Amino acid sequence: MIKTIIFDLDDTLLWDKKSVKTAFEETCKEAEEKYDVDSEKLEEAVREEARTLYQGYETYSFTQLIGINPFEGLWGNFLDDHTYFQKMADIVPNYRKEAWTNGLKQLGIEDEAFGAYLAEQFPLHRKKNPFVYEETFEVLTKLQGDYQLIMLTNGSPDLQNTKLMITPELKPYFDHIVISGDFGKGKPDPTIFEHVLETAGVSAEQALMVGDNLMTDILGANRTGIKSVWINRDNKTKNDVQPTYEIKHLTELYSLLT
């Protein structure tokens, strides 16, 4: 019998991809107004530059372990008490500036000062645009009384808590919030799932993991013997990782729990 439901945060409850996309659109629009560049091409260029730069830093393997993507590096401050987070905090101001400046260069614009300006605008636009899926609060409200709810999210505690701060309605639904950066390892490592079970005081058979990512949420649950629900809103193709259940909308959870 399921007693505890474990939810991923990004792109399961929060529509993080839309928030990032909107921040790019609004920031690139400023470049379009100043230089008449194609804002979509600039976004593509900055994303490409960000990925390339991000992989070149000594912190890259740590970000892989904890689960922090390049676009979070474009707006997170990483004010966390850990050596590698402190290194990231030192790296990100220049990383942002270079990603935007190099992106502009790809489109033939040499303007380092404007690149630095856009690098500071992006975090402002990201914070102004917190999107939550329309069914999130309805589902959490319905489940809250009957189940222990736990949030299990990969990332920097400082950044994930910022996301929760700009969406304050979300946090009160959860009995426990576990962030990989606090624990020291991220999903799909089984130890963080075991830590969640211990925190919740339940066995693997009494828990259910709900998430959008096969390679973190579902794989980690599978490795720990926890039943898993893959929320596949975008009709992604399944790989070798097999979830227990697959749904397209969070309200489909109800029928799985009865």
VEXDREN-2710 file (C-alpha; in Angstrom, 1 decimal):
% VEXDREN-2710
k/r/px/py/pz
1/MET/0.0/0.0/0.0
2/ILE/1.4/3.4/-1.0
3/LYS/1.9/5.8/1.9
4/THR/4.4/8.2/0.5
5/ILE/4.5/10.0/-2.9
6/ILE/7.9/11.4/-3.9
7/PHE/7.7/14.2/-6.5
8/ASP/10.5/15.6/-8.7
9/LEU/10.3/19.4/-8.9
10/ASP/11.6/20.7/-12.3
11/ASP/9.3/19.9/-15.3
12/THR/7.2/17.7/-13.1
13/LEU/5.5/20.3/-10.8
14/LEU/7.3/23.5/-12.0
15/TRP/7.4/24.1/-15.7
16/ASP/11.1/25.0/-15.6
17/LYS/11.7/24.7/-19.4
18/LYS/9.0/27.3/-20.1
19/SER/10.5/29.6/-17.5
20/VAL/14.0/29.3/-19.1
21/LYS/12.6/29.7/-22.6
22/THR/10.6/32.8/-21.6
23/ALA/13.7/34.3/-19.9
24/PHE/15.7/33.7/-23.2
25/GLU/12.9/35.3/-25.3
26/GLU/12.7/38.4/-23.1
27/THR/16.5/38.8/-22.9
28/CYS/17.1/38.2/-26.6
29/LYS/14.3/40.7/-27.5
30/GLU/16.5/43.4/-25.9
31/ALA/19.3/42.5/-28.3
32/GLU/16.8/42.5/-31.2
33/GLU/15.7/46.0/-30.3
34/LYS/19.3/47.3/-30.1
35/TYR/21.0/45.4/-33.0
36/ASP/18.1/44.1/-35.1
37/VAL/19.4/40.5/-34.6
38/ASP/17.1/37.5/-34.9
39/SER/16.2/36.7/-31.3
40/GLU/15.7/33.0/-32.0
41/LYS/19.1/32.7/-33.6
42/LEU/20.7/34.5/-30.6
43/GLU/19.0/32.2/-28.1
44/GLU/20.3/29.2/-30.1
45/ALA/23.8/30.6/-30.2
46/VAL/23.9/31.5/-26.4
47/ARG/22.5/28.0/-25.5
48/GLU/25.3/26.4/-27.6
49/GLU/28.0/28.7/-26.1
50/ALA/26.7/28.0/-22.6
51/ARG/26.8/24.2/-23.1
52/THR/30.4/24.3/-24.5
53/LEU/31.7/26.6/-21.8
54/TYR/30.0/24.7/-19.0
55/GLN/31.6/21.4/-20.0
56/GLY/35.1/23.0/-19.9
57/TYR/35.0/24.0/-16.2
58/GLU/36.6/21.8/-13.4
59/THR/33.1/21.9/-11.7
60/TYR/31.5/20.0/-14.6
61/SER/31.7/16.5/-13.2
62/PHE/30.3/17.8/-9.9
63/THR/27.4/19.4/-11.7
64/GLN/26.7/16.1/-13.4
65/LEU/26.8/14.3/-10.0
66/ILE/24.4/16.8/-8.4
67/GLY/22.3/17.4/-11.5
68/ILE/22.7/21.1/-12.4
69/ASN/22.3/22.0/-16.1
70/PRO/24.1/24.8/-18.1
71/PHE/21.0/27.1/-18.1
72/GLU/20.7/27.0/-14.3
73/GLY/24.3/28.2/-14.3
74/LEU/23.1/31.3/-16.3
75/TRP/20.9/32.5/-13.4
76/GLY/21.9/30.6/-10.2
77/ASN/24.3/32.1/-7.7
78/PHE/25.3/28.9/-5.9
79/LEU/25.7/30.5/-2.5
80/ASP/26.0/27.1/-0.8
81/ASP/28.4/25.8/1.8
82/HIS/30.4/23.3/-0.3
83/THR/33.8/23.7/-2.0
84/TYR/32.5/23.0/-5.5
85/PHE/29.5/25.3/-5.1
86/GLN/31.9/28.0/-4.0
87/LYS/33.9/27.3/-7.1
88/MET/30.8/27.6/-9.2
89/ALA/29.9/30.9/-7.4
90/ASP/33.3/32.2/-8.5
91/ILE/32.9/30.9/-12.1
92/VAL/29.3/31.9/-13.0
93/PRO/29.6/35.7/-13.4
94/ASN/32.3/35.3/-16.1
95/TYR/30.5/32.2/-17.5
96/ARG/27.3/34.2/-18.0
97/LYS/29.1/37.1/-19.6
98/GLU/31.1/34.9/-22.0
99/ALA/28.0/32.8/-23.0
100/TRP/26.1/36.0/-24.0
101/THR/29.1/37.8/-25.5
102/ASN/30.2/34.8/-27.5
103/GLY/26.5/34.3/-28.6
104/LEU/26.5/37.8/-29.9
105/LYS/29.8/37.2/-31.7
106/GLN/28.3/34.2/-33.5
107/LEU/25.8/36.7/-35.0
108/GLY/28.6/39.2/-35.9
109/ILE/28.2/41.6/-33.0
110/GLU/31.3/42.5/-31.0
111/ASP/30.0/44.3/-27.9
112/GLU/31.3/42.9/-24.6
113/ALA/29.6/45.5/-22.5
114/PHE/26.2/44.6/-24.0
115/GLY/27.0/40.9/-23.5
116/ALA/27.6/41.6/-19.8
117/TYR/24.4/43.6/-19.6
118/LEU/22.3/40.7/-21.2
119/ALA/24.0/38.2/-18.8
120/GLU/22.6/40.2/-15.9
121/GLN/19.2/40.6/-17.5
122/PHE/18.6/36.9/-18.0
123/PRO/18.5/36.0/-14.2
124/LEU/16.0/38.9/-13.7
125/HIS/13.7/37.6/-16.4
126/ARG/14.0/34.0/-15.1
127/LYS/13.0/35.0/-11.6
128/LYS/10.0/37.1/-13.0
129/ASN/8.7/34.1/-14.8
130/PRO/8.0/31.1/-12.5
131/PHE/5.6/28.8/-14.3
132/VAL/3.7/26.0/-12.6
133/TYR/1.7/23.3/-14.5
134/GLU/-2.0/24.1/-14.3
135/GLU/-2.9/20.8/-12.5
136/THR/0.0/20.9/-9.9
137/PHE/-1.9/22.6/-7.0
138/GLU/-5.1/20.7/-7.6
139/VAL/-3.3/17.3/-7.5
140/LEU/-1.2/18.2/-4.4
141/THR/-4.3/19.5/-2.6
142/LYS/-6.1/16.3/-3.3
143/LEU/-3.2/14.0/-2.3
144/GLN/-2.0/16.0/0.8
145/GLY/-4.5/14.6/3.3
146/ASP/-4.0/10.9/2.3
147/TYR/-0.3/10.6/1.6
148/GLN/3.0/11.8/3.0
149/LEU/4.4/14.1/0.2
150/ILE/8.1/14.4/-0.4
151/MET/9.9/16.6/-2.9
152/LEU/13.2/15.1/-4.3
153/THR/15.0/17.5/-6.5
154/ASN/18.5/17.6/-8.1
155/GLY/20.4/20.8/-7.9
156/SER/22.0/23.5/-5.7
157/PRO/20.1/24.2/-2.5
158/ASP/20.5/27.9/-3.0
159/LEU/19.0/27.7/-6.5
160/GLN/16.2/25.2/-5.8
161/ASN/15.2/27.2/-2.7
162/THR/15.1/30.3/-4.9
163/LYS/12.7/28.5/-7.2
164/LEU/10.5/27.6/-4.2
165/MET/10.7/31.2/-2.9
166/ILE/9.3/32.6/-6.1
167/THR/6.6/30.0/-6.1
168/PRO/5.8/30.1/-2.3
169/GLU/2.5/28.2/-2.6
170/LEU/4.4/25.0/-3.3
171/LYS/6.5/24.4/-0.2
172/PRO/3.7/23.9/2.4
173/TYR/2.4/20.8/0.6
174/PHE/5.5/18.8/1.4
175/ASP/6.4/17.0/4.6
176/HIS/10.1/16.9/3.5
177/ILE/12.1/18.5/0.8
178/VAL/15.4/16.7/-0.2
179/ILE/17.8/18.5/-2.5
180/SER/20.7/16.6/-4.0
181/GLY/23.2/19.4/-3.3
182/ASP/22.5/19.0/0.5
183/PHE/22.8/15.3/0.3
184/GLY/26.0/15.1/-1.8
185/LYS/24.7/12.9/-4.6
186/GLY/21.8/13.3/-7.0
187/LYS/19.3/11.1/-8.8
188/PRO/19.7/8.4/-10.1
189/ASP/22.1/7.4/-7.4
190/PRO/20.2/4.9/-5.2
191/THR/21.6/6.3/-2.0
192/ILE/19.6/9.5/-2.2
193/PHE/16.4/7.5/-2.8
194/GLU/17.4/5.3/0.3
195/HIS/17.9/8.5/2.2
196/VAL/14.4/9.7/1.2
197/LEU/12.8/6.4/2.4
198/GLU/14.7/6.6/5.7
199/THR/13.5/10.3/6.1
200/ALA/10.0/9.3/5.3
201/GLY/10.1/6.2/7.6
202/VAL/8.7/3.9/4.9
203/SER/9.8/0.9/2.9
204/ALA/10.4/1.0/-0.9
205/GLU/7.1/-0.9/-1.4
206/GLN/5.2/1.9/0.4
207/ALA/6.6/4.7/-1.9
208/LEU/5.9/6.0/-5.4
209/MET/8.2/8.2/-7.4
210/VAL/6.7/10.7/-9.9
211/GLY/9.0/12.5/-12.3
212/ASP/9.6/13.5/-15.9
213/ASN/13.1/12.3/-16.4
214/LEU/13.8/8.6/-17.3
215/MET/17.5/8.8/-16.6
216/THR/17.2/10.4/-13.1
217/ASP/13.8/10.0/-11.5
218/ILE/12.8/6.7/-13.0
219/LEU/16.2/5.0/-13.2
220/GLY/16.9/5.9/-9.6
221/ALA/13.5/4.6/-8.4
222/ASN/14.0/1.4/-10.3
223/ARG/17.4/0.9/-8.8
224/THR/15.9/1.3/-5.3
225/GLY/12.9/-0.9/-5.8
226/ILE/10.4/2.0/-5.7
227/LYS/7.5/2.0/-8.1
228/SER/7.8/4.8/-10.6
229/VAL/5.5/7.1/-12.6
230/TRP/6.9/8.7/-15.7
231/ILE/5.0/12.0/-16.5
232/ASN/5.5/12.2/-20.3
233/ARG/3.7/15.4/-21.3
234/ASP/5.6/15.8/-24.6
235/ASN/5.3/12.3/-26.0
236/LYS/9.0/11.6/-25.6
237/THR/10.3/8.3/-26.9
238/LYS/11.0/5.7/-24.2
239/ASN/14.5/4.4/-23.9
240/ASP/15.7/1.2/-22.0
241/VAL/14.6/2.5/-18.7
242/GLN/11.1/1.2/-18.0
243/PRO/8.8/3.0/-15.6
244/THR/6.1/1.1/-13.7
245/TYR/3.5/3.5/-15.1
246/GLU/3.4/6.2/-17.7
247/ILE/1.0/9.2/-17.7
248/LYS/0.5/12.4/-19.7
249/HIS/-1.1/14.5/-17.0
250/LEU/-0.7/14.5/-13.2
251/THR/-4.4/14.0/-12.6
252/GLU/-3.9/10.5/-14.0
253/LEU/-2.2/9.7/-10.7
254/TYR/-5.5/9.3/-8.9
255/SER/-6.5/6.2/-10.8
256/LEU/-3.1/4.6/-10.1
257/LEU/-3.5/5.0/-6.4
258/THR/-7.0/3.5/-6.0
END
